[in-house]
Amino acid sequence: MPELPEVETTRAGIAPHVHDQTVRTVIVRQAQLRWPVSPALAEVLPGQRLHAVHRRAKYLLFEADLGHVCLHLGMSGRLRLVPADTPVARHDHVDIVLDNDMTMRFNDARRFGSMFWLTGDPYAFSLLAHLGPEPLSAEFDGAWLHARSRQRRAPVKTFIMDSATVVGVGNIYACEALHAARIHPRCAAGRIGRARYDRLAEAIKHVLARAIAVGGTTLRDYIGVDGDTGYFQLDLAAYGRTDQPCPRGCGPIRREIIGQRSTFYCPVCQR
């Protein structure tokens, strides 16, 4: 599924093309997504101008005159900018047609995405209000992880994938960050000291920043806003490398299930 780097890549790619554009019409072909598409979207958005595109965790927020469009890509969602006369494909569920004859088109084969119309403070929205800090922000660091982890018995991998701890650290990036920090994914979160959490926080920042720089990781469904794919999969040190040598020359990468997710690590250098 699209993770934070893929969502940020989408935001950065689409933002310059929709800035200061007026919405001509909204076409909803399939309203029954994970949550129903807000009926107000087609009713009140036409005629409004789009001012900016923000990201909070894995949600995109399109700032309009009277509110925000909140989009979550779900498991397989894609948002692309296409000419307004582009033929509709299967699973093209929502079009936001702009006055520049371009369309933001939301395609979602599994229909696990969602699209809302929000008025008031978008960050007070129920799906956003209780999220943890952004991983690339100053608010996220080793001190935060250490303080929040005390008395936690859950594996550290589960802990950092909890969006109340930090947003956007999906399965791939959790595996990569833990490998970079040399921390075993099954280690109890509450037993890790401050110095190791400092190292882990920096690893999370580095891994996500690198993934954003190369357009994300393409595994299965994700395709970017321009139809291209991300290249971070070429840099993966642990994820998906079962039985391949650890890049540090330690031994083979192992795979096991933690929290119902495939987890990849080196049993030698990750302690």
Residue pairs with C-beta under 8 A, 6 or more apart in sequence:
1 73
1 74
1 75
1 76
1 170
1 221
1 222
2 10
2 58
2 73
2 77
2 78
2 216
2 222
3 58
3 168
3 170
3 172
3 173
3 211
3 216
3 217
4 57
4 58
4 135
4 167
4 168
4 169
4 170
4 173
4 208
5 168
5 173
5 208
5 211
5 212
5 215
5 216
5 217
5 230
5 232
6 73
6 215
6 216
6 217
6 222
6 224
6 230
7 55
7 58
7 59
7 60
7 73
7 168
8 55
8 212
9 212
9 215
9 216
9 224
9 225
9 230
10 60
10 73
10 79
10 224
10 225
11 53
11 54
11 55
11 60
13 81
13 224
13 225
13 226
14 53
14 79
14 81
14 104
14 225
15 52
15 53
17 81
17 100
17 102
18 50
18 53
18 62
18 81
18 98
18 102
18 104
19 50
19 51
19 52
19 53
20 49
20 50
20 51
21 49
21 50
21 98
21 99
21 100
21 102
22 47
22 48
22 49
22 50
22 98
22 99
23 45
23 46
23 47
23 48
23 49
23 50
23 64
23 96
23 97
23 98
23 99
24 46
24 97
24 98
24 99
25 42
25 46
25 95
25 97
26 41
26 42
26 45
26 46
26 94
26 95
26 96
26 97
27 42
27 94
27 95
27 97
28 37
28 41
28 42
28 93
28 94
29 88
29 92
29 93
29 94
29 95
30 37
30 93
30 94
30 111
31 37
31 39
32 111
33 74
33 93
33 108
33 111
33 112
33 113
33 114
33 115
34 72
34 74
34 111
34 112
34 113
34 114
35 114
35 116
37 93
37 94
37 114
37 115
37 116
38 115
38 116
38 117
40 117
41 69
41 94
41 115
41 116
41 117
44 66
44 67
44 117
45 64
45 69
45 96
45 117
48 64
48 65
48 66
49 64
49 65
50 62
50 63
50 64
50 98
51 63
51 64
51 65
52 62
52 63
53 60
53 61
53 62
53 63
54 60
54 61
54 63
55 61
56 122
56 123
56 128
56 131
56 134
56 167
57 128
57 131
57 134
57 163
57 167
57 168
58 72
58 73
58 167
58 168
59 70
59 71
59 72
59 127
59 128
60 69
60 70
60 71
60 72
60 73
60 79
61 68
61 69
61 70
61 71
61 118
61 122
62 68
62 69
62 70
62 71
66 119
67 117
67 118
67 119
67 120
67 122
68 117
68 118
68 122
69 96
69 115
69 116
69 117
69 118
70 114
70 115
70 116
70 117
70 118
70 122
70 125
70 127
70 128
71 77
71 79
71 106
71 113
71 114
71 115
71 116
72 113
72 114
72 115
72 127
73 79
73 108
73 113
74 108
74 110
74 111
74 112
74 113
74 114
75 110
75 112
75 113
75 221
76 108
76 109
76 110
76 112
76 113
76 220
76 221
77 106
77 107
77 108
77 112
77 113
78 106
78 107
78 108
78 221
78 222
78 223
78 225
79 104
79 105
79 106
79 107
79 225
80 104
80 105
80 107
80 225
80 226
80 227
81 102
81 103
81 104
81 105
81 225
81 226
82 102
82 103
82 105
83 101
83 102
83 103
84 97
84 98
84 101
84 102
84 103
85 101
86 103
86 105
89 107
90 109
91 107
91 108
91 109
91 111
92 105
92 106
92 107
93 106
93 107
93 108
93 111
94 105
94 106
94 115
95 103
95 104
95 105
95 106
96 103
96 104
97 103
98 104
106 113
106 115
109 221
116 125
118 125
122 128
123 129
130 164
131 163
131 164
131 167
132 140
132 162
132 163
132 164
132 165
132 166
132 167
133 139
133 140
133 144
133 166
133 167
134 140
134 166
134 167
134 168
135 166
135 167
135 168
135 169
135 204
135 205
135 208
136 205
136 208
136 209
140 166
140 201
140 204
140 205
141 198
141 201
142 194
142 195
142 197
142 198
142 199
142 200
142 201
142 202
143 194
143 197
143 198
144 166
144 201
145 160
145 165
145 166
145 197
145 200
145 201
146 192
146 193
146 194
146 197
148 165
149 156
149 159
149 189
149 190
149 192
149 197
150 190
151 190
152 159
152 188
152 189
152 190
153 188
153 189
153 190
154 188
154 189
155 185
155 186
155 187
155 188
155 189
155 258
155 259
156 178
156 183
156 184
156 185
156 186
156 187
156 188
156 189
156 192
156 200
157 174
157 175
157 178
157 185
157 186
157 258
157 259
157 263
158 189
158 258
158 259
159 165
159 189
160 166
160 169
160 174
160 177
160 178
160 200
160 204
161 169
161 170
161 171
161 174
161 259
161 261
166 204
168 208
169 177
169 204
169 208
171 239
171 261
171 262
171 263
172 217
172 219
172 236
172 239
173 204
173 207
173 208
173 211
174 185
175 185
175 238
175 239
175 263
175 264
175 265
176 203
176 207
176 236
176 237
176 238
176 239
177 200
177 203
177 204
177 206
177 207
178 184
178 185
178 200
178 203
178 238
178 265
178 270
179 237
179 238
179 264
179 265
179 266
179 270
180 203
180 206
180 207
180 237
181 196
181 199
181 200
181 202
181 203
182 199
182 269
182 270
182 271
183 192
183 196
183 199
183 200
183 270
183 271
184 265
184 267
184 270
184 271
185 258
185 263
185 265
185 270
186 258
187 271
192 200
210 232
210 235
211 217
211 230
211 232
214 230
214 231
214 232
214 234
214 235
215 224
215 228
215 229
215 230
215 231
215 232
216 222
216 224
216 230
216 232
217 230
217 232
217 233
217 236
218 229
218 230
218 231
218 233
219 233
219 240
222 229
222 230
223 229
224 230
233 240
237 246
237 247
238 246
238 253
238 264
238 265
238 266
239 264
240 264
241 253
241 264
242 252
242 253
242 254
242 255
242 264
243 252
243 253
244 252
244 253
245 251
245 252
245 253
246 252
246 253
246 266
246 268
246 269
248 266
248 269
250 266
250 268
250 269
251 266
251 267
251 268
253 264
253 265
253 266
254 264
254 265
254 266
254 267
255 262
255 263
255 264
256 262
256 263
257 263
